[in-house]
Every structure is written in structure tokens, then in C-alpha cells.
Amino acid sequence: MSATPSAKPQSARASKTDTLSVLTNQLLIEMPDDWSRLTDKFSIRRYQLNKSQHGFGNNADRGFYYRFPNDYKNQFDQPFYYFTKDDPYAALYTLVPHDAPDQDKPWLYAFGDSVEEIESVTLAPDEVRPHILLKLMLALCFYENGDNDKAYRVCQNKFFLWVKNSGRDFLTAIEVSPSVNELTTPYRMTLTVEARWFAKAYPMGERSLNSASNYYDLFHSKGHTYLRQVRPNQVATFAGDLYQPRKLRNNPHADWHNNGAKYKESRSYLVHHVQERLVAFLNEYGFRASASEEEMERLIPQGENLPVERFTAIQVVDNRLNKKTVDVATYMEWLTNYQYPKAKGFVTLPFQLVDASKLDNTKPVLVLNDVGALAFGYDEDTKAPRLLTAVNEEDPYQVFYKQFPAVVKQSLNVNYHKPEEFTVPEHYLEYALPTSSIRPRTKGYWAASVAERLAADQTSQLARNLEVCLSELWLKWVITGHATCSPTQNCLPFASQISDWGFMTDNLLLYFQDGNVHFANVATPEGKQFLKDRFTAPSKLIKHLMARTLEDVDKAEANLPKAFFVLIGKDVVFDIENTTTMALPNWAVIKPLKVENPEQSARTKEAIGVYAGGIWYNPQSRRYIVSGTESSAGKEINGHHIYQIHHHGTAEATHLPTLISLLKVTFVRKNRFTVLPYPFDLIRLKRELLKQNTSV
């Protein structure tokens, strides 16, 4: 039997520096030199709770923080922002038009049996915190540009844009949530988006009048559809369709980017629209606002491979449900002849078929499976049993892993079928070993028939899955201490350069000792002491987090396991932050193409930017983005965050370049980059092994 074709070995490529101006979901905003454009039309008023009112909200009324702003909406028609963390107590800020008929009307609120006035003061713009003022301006932007149906219009401080209908009674919208960084000027406003379900409300007359519930109708503005809240006390008499936000077990789907005809349903398209609208609006009031861009350069991948040829034996266990259609000998022939790619040439690996009852714990195991996790369990929405659970079949993957917890193992699913596409279990389990010699995306591939292309795709996917499994198996073999590692015989790329380094997240510290990988649990007193003796005190790491996040010591300590620290020697620390800043495709280039022909592809680097692939890095700001190794497909489900490297202590000139090189390897997910330096992936694997109770 001929060996299955494999991808060509990855090698470093020499090329000219590739730079790109990366568009982001941020705005850069400078305050006006002259506030008259705002103050000629509006006054800024702050309604602040006093001590007893604040105590009532915290102790006597669980729904207070919903009812309180809704009461304001019922009594007033003005842009506002409700800041629950104001000092000393929660406050509601509002922009009051000079010509508002109710501008002197007191705000009376019932605190239990007592009706009290919410005291207010008038503030100058420069007396208001920047993030509060800018969120007020965002509220004003959508308030002023809404339609003129004032009978029902109510200002809101949450903003929703319609994405698509998701069924007869449901639609998907995105919530635009702005956050403002006040640490630097110009101020950075980040527009984050989250997909939300909205369900059509019950017919008029049956609607709940619960003051804590919000109801929305659809209205159109600037070529987009928004969800606008209807005044709570007018819900019962509203004549049109209303929607309520809902939480369901499954999350609504909205692609970050869509290269097809449904590009207007993507989150990034709507973020771009809000940016354009808000920039134009703020500039009208004297602010200097612009969309944020960051200059970055593409990093060249490193041709590093794992030394899997050092496996002396790999046990193979046939754990398939269907062992008849394809004999295990066929798979063994495929495995033993498989050409695993190396930096120079190819190697074959020593596979040995063994019975599960005769497993040797001192050797790694490749487990052949033919079922996926989605064939078992119950549907989250309907609660109906899935394909194989419906016929009382037990997941052999779970059975094997529970039966042999001490074996270092990795599973390979040889069934390319998707269980959710089948209704008959026997049909799902009818598969073959694909052996196409056609490489996907080549001239021969496009000239082939649909069936031949499908076989080529299945062959390529199975080959890639095998190589991913073998890489994972080697990494598990290393971190469980089974491989012989030393400074002269590295088990991992760059191990000699990072032998004095530590990597810490999720309460686990990875470090090296005589070339071997070790772990310490820093949630224990012993682990904390080791961290302090070898690298730095935990209290110093907490202080680093406090300085970056402006959190108090309790929150910083609680968030310590979620952080990603790279520790070098004594007191040199790199802290890698997953920021809320995300890269946007270049919609200024894409939109004209789509207007002319919505089906037209826009996958050039000029159009989709970093989504064209690669690792993009700014050496001055120490910010980077990790995209794919190739151009994105037609859809990007998730956007790419910008990561920020923070530095504490006196580092050597080689430390930062070495840290960046740990991003450029492609072996962890087989020709896929790691978003964080690859040793953090070893911590992930260690956690998986601990959950499986594997001996380490």
C-alpha cells in the first residue's frame, strides 16, 4: 500500500519586510479646546444617590439597578449614562437640552414607602471623568440621529444593531459596548461587540409590565437597523412588534467577518459603521476623533520541528466501534509507511499494534477511534439523545480514557463523517481509509471530479490529523518525563535559549531543570515558595497586575491565575495581556467591491489586512496579532485580538526577540501558530493530563 501524501516540510522563508497598517475597533479621541459647541445646547447634570438611597438599592431591592434607570426613562427624555461605580455612590449623568420643557423637573423616586428626590448638580464638561463624558456623547449620537417618533423614543445607554433573523420569533443582534482608557491621551475608546438573542414579545395585552424588563422595537437609521428601547410605561399600548433580550443555552452566531454576500451580517462591518458614525458626530462637537490604526510588520515563521523520530515505539490500540469495514491491518500499513515530514526529508515511525489488555505504561499510545463527541449525549436545546446515545451506545473514547488513566495517549479519529449529518448510526460508521494522491488546491485538484476532490480533502485532513496527534503525543511524552532531555539533546525547540525561563498561568509554573520540563503548582505553599526562590515573589506579580489593570489587590490576586507571565531569572517579568483591541478588515476597500457585486471575493491583503495570514508585530509598542498561516476562509467566526507584552525588570537585549520567536513555531497545531508563546500550550496539556489522572 502506498504511503499517504503529506505536506511539504515547513521551512523558514527569506523575504523583504512586510508591513501593514492594522485597523482596529478603537477610536482615538481628544477633548475639545472649546466646549461651546456642546455647552451652547446642553447642560451636564449628575443625579447621585445618597448613603441611605444607596443602601436601599443594595439591601432592600434586588432589582433596583434595573428599575432605577427605567424610572428615569419614564420621566425624562434625555441622553444619559448610569455609572454604578461612581464615588461615593452610584450616579446617573445626563445631557439636558437648554430648551427641554422638563429641565427643572425634580426626579422623585419611591424608596419603599418613602418618595424622595434624587439630588442633582450641574457640572462643566471638564469636571466629568472622560469615560463618562464620552459615553454620554455616544448616547447623544444615537439619540440625535434617531427618528422623530418621540411618543415612544427613549434614550438608552446600551446600543444594539440587528444582524439577522434567526427563526420565526428570534433575531440576532450585537450589543456595542464602549470602554474608555483614561490613562493616556488621546483617549482610546474600544468598541467591543457581543451577539445577543432577541425574542419576539407576546401579543399586546399579554406583555409583562415588569419594570425590570426592557422591550425594543426595530428602527432604521443611516442604512442600518437598530433596536431601540420603548419607554417602559408605554409597552402595553405599543402597536408594533416588540423584542426582548433572551438568554438561551446556545449562543447566537454572528461571524466576525464574512467574505460572501452576507457581509453586512458580520460584527466587524457593524463596528466599522459605528466608528464612522461616532467619529463624524464627535467632530461636529469639537472633539478630535479618528479610527485607530497600528503599524505592524509580518514575522517570518521558524522552520522548527519536534524530534518525533526519537520515539522508540508507539503502541496502537484499535478502539473503533466499527472494526469490520476497514481491517486494522490496513491502518497499521498506512501508519508504518507514513512519511512524517521533517525539516530535511521525511521519516517513518515505529508503530506496534497491541491489545488493550497488554498495554505497556512505559510506551506512548496512539488510540484509533471512529466516533466524535457530538455523536453522544443530548442536544442542548431539544434535550433529545444524539445519534449513538439514542441506540444506547457508550462513547468508547471515554471508556478507554477512564480504563487506562496512567497511559500517555493521544486519539486519532479515522472517521471523517460528521455525526450531526446522519440519522442512522450504521451509515455514520460506514467509512473507508481515503487514499487519494491528489493534493488539495492544486491544478489537478480543480480539474478532478467532485467525488475525487472530496476524497482528496478527506485524505489530506486525515494526514493532518495524524501529524497533529503525533505532535501532541510527543509533547505529552516530554512533559510526563519519559523523553531523555538535556541541554545537548533538546526535546523542544529553543529549549537551550529558555533554560532559565519560567512560564506561568492557571496556577501552574513550567520551568526547566537540566534540560527537562518540570511543573510547580503555585497555588500551594510549596509552589509559591519555589516561585519566589527561583524567579520572583507572587506579591510582585500581583503588583504588576495592579499597575496594569488599576484593580485593587483582591481583584488582582483573584485574576492572577488568568494572567500569562514569562519569568526570566530573578525579577525579570514579561506579562502578556489579551487586550480587547481587535483587528478590523479594511472595509473602506471591501465595501465598494461588495456594493458592485456582493458575491465578489475580497481576500487580498489590502482588503482583509491581517486576516490574510501571518504574525504581525510592532516592536515599539510590543503589540502583536496572530492570524492563520494562510489567508482566512470565506468566514471568520472569531476576530483576532491584539496582545500586549508588558515588561518589568531589567531584561537583556536577547530576551524579547527570543520571546517573540516562541510565537513563530508551527508544530503545535500542525502549520498553525500559537497565539501565546508555545510553552503555555504545554501547560494546557499538563492540565489535560492531570484531569485524566495520567501518571506524571
Summary of the structure (lengths in Angstrom):
residues: 696
radius of gyration: 29.4
end to end distance: 37.7
largest distance: 88.2
contacts: 2116
relative contact order: 0.11
helix: 30%
strand: 27%
